[in-house]
Amino acid sequence: MNTSTSETTCHPSGDSSANEHILVLGIGNVLWADEGFGVRCVETLQRLWHFAPQVEVMDGGTQGLYLLHNVQSATKLLIFDAIDYGLEPGTLKVIENDDVPRFMGAKKMSLHQTGFQEVLSVAQLTEHYPEQVVLIGCQPEELDDYGGSLRPIVRHAMGEALNIGLQRLRDWGAEPVLRDEPLPEDATLTGAMLTLDRYESERPSAEQACRIGDDRFIPMPEKG
């Protein structure tokens, strides 16, 4: 999954927050079950909440180094991701500032985490690094389910993760305000076809779609 979508608004000239850039970034791959946790978090934030103009909400997908410019331009960075902490599935853990790159590199689940750890390292080397970095990570239950969605325990953890994230955004002056109506599906970061509810409800059966990858390249097991 390689998405690059964000919602942001330019700050008016003369505003005291003109130099602030708060980046809310969800990374991961929605096609592999719980690895989509981070993207689902920012999708929900964007659909339900409106933020101050200096806030950018972005689906970072699995882009790796392509996110370098976004990270370098941020003064504050809030990350949502599925992280293997070695804890019980659905457990949330909040990591901050200098500990974030180390944690993302400690036990990688997939290539997107290798790529994003490199983004943080390069941003530090170039001395264009956010003043504050917060990672809200959720322990996944299942990853090897191609086309699958979040497991119930991980989806349930999204509520607490979003509450933690919203409080941090309030502290940063992001001014989250609940929308009168959620954004329509075709205006979401992930696009209408990949919104969580539709993605789950329209999933083909196991007989119709391979669960471990693309069945054009991975032979399906023969039925007894």
N, C-alpha and C positions, 0 to 999 in steps of 0.2 A: 504494500500500500504506500503510495507516495503522493501525499496531498500537500498543498501549499495554499492555504486559505486563511485570511485574517479579516477582522473587522476593526477599523481604527478611524479616528477623525483627527484632522490637523488642529493644533491649538491656535486660537486667535492671537494675533500679535499683541505684545504688551502684557500678556497674562503672566502672573507670578510663577505659574507652573510650566512655562513654555519649554524649559529645559528638561522637564520630567518625561520619561518614557517608561511606562509600566507595561511589561510584556507578560501576558498570561499564556503559557504554552502547554499544550497537551501533546505528548509524543507517544508513539506506538502504532500498532497495526490492528485495525478493527477486524481484519479478516481472520485473525488467530485468537478467537475467544478473549480471555482476560487480558491479553496484551493490548487490547483496545481501551483499557481503563482510562488512560490519560486523555485520549481524544474524546471519549464519551463525556468526560468531565467538562472540557471546554465547550463542547457542543451544547450541553445543558446550560452552562453559564450564559452563553451567547443567546440562546433561545429565550431564557427567562429573565435576564437582567440587562440593564443598561448601565453604562459606566461613564465616568468623566472623559473628556476628549483625549487626555494624554494616555489612555489605556488602550492597548492592542490585545485582542483575544485571538489566538492563532492555533490552528490545527497544524502541528509540525510534522505529523505522520512519521515517516522513516527517513527523512531527508538528510540527516547527518550534517555534513559540512555546509550544505546549502543554507543552513540556519545561522551561520556565523554572523552575517551582517545584522540580522535581527537581534542576536544576543549582544553584539558589540554596541548597538545603538540604545540598549536598555539601561536605565538607571536602576530599575528594580525588576527582578525576574521571579515569577511564580511558576513552578513546573508541576504538572500532574503526570504520573507515570506508574506503570506496574513494575514493582521492584521485588526481586527475590531476596528478602531479608532472612529467609530460613525460619519464618514464623508461621503461625496458623493462617490458613487462607482467609482473606478479608481483613487482616490486621493492617491498620494504618500506622505509618511512622513518618514523622516530620523531621527533615534534615535541613540544616541551614548553613549558608555561607561557605567557608573553606571545606566543610565536610562533604558538600554535595558532589564535587568531582570524584573524591575518593570513594564515596558510596556507590556512585554509578559505575565505577570501574572494578568494584570488589568482586562481584559475581554477576556477570552479564548473562542475560537470558537470550538476547538476540543481537543482531548486527546494529539495530538502531541505537542501542545503548553504547556500543563501541563508537559509533559515529558521533553521538552527542557528547560523550566524554571528551572526544577530540575537539569539538566545538568549544567547550569550556576551557580546555587547555590552551588552545590557540588564542582565545579571547584574553586570557590571562597574560600570555606572552606578549601580545600586542598592546597591553595596558589599556584596553578598551573593554572593561569588565564591569558588570553591574555592581552598584554599591551594596545591594542586598540580594541574596539568592535564597529562595525557599523551595524545597522539594517536598511535595506531598505524595508519598508512595504507598501503594497498596500491594500486599502479598497476593499473588495470583493463586487460583486453584487449578486451572486448566489452560494450557497453551496449545497443545497439539490437537486442535479441532478446527480444521480449515472451513471457513464459512460460518463458524459458530459465534455465539455472542457471549456476553459476560455471564459467568455463572451467578446464580442468585445471591450467594454470599458476598461476591465482589460488587454486584450491582447495588446491594443494600448498603455497602460501605461508601458508595458515592455520596450519599446524603451527608454523612459526617465529614467526608473529605471536602465537599463544597462549602459546608459551614465553616470549616477551618480556613479554607481559602478566602471566603468572603470576609471573614474577620480580619485576616491579614491585609486584604485589599482596603478595607475601611481604615486600618491603621496607616496605610500608605497614602490615603487621600484619594482613592479611586472612586469614591462616592457611588457604590452600587445601589441601584434603584430597581425594584421589581417592575417589570413591564406590565402594562394593563392587560395585554394579550401576548401569549408566546409568539415568537416569529413563525411564519409559515415554513413548512418543510423545505420549500425550494429556496429559502433565504438563509438556510443554516450553513455552518462551516463545512459540514460533510456532504451537503447536497441531499436532495429529496430521496434518492435511492438508498442512501446509507444511514439515514436517521435511525436511531436505535429501535424504536417500536416497529417501523416498517421492515428493517433488516431482520428482526426476529420473526415477525409474522409471515414473511414471504420466503423463509428459508425452505429450500427443497428437502425432501426426505433423504435419508441415508442411501436408499436404493437409487435415487436420482442423481445425487451429487456426492463425490468422494469427500471423506472427512479428514484425510491426511495430506491433501495437496491437490494438484491439478491432475485429474485422471487421464488427461491426454499424454502425460509423461510418466505417471506412476501407475503401474499395472494394478488393477483391482484384484483382490483375492478371488480365486475361483470358488463358486458355491458348491458345497458338497452334494 
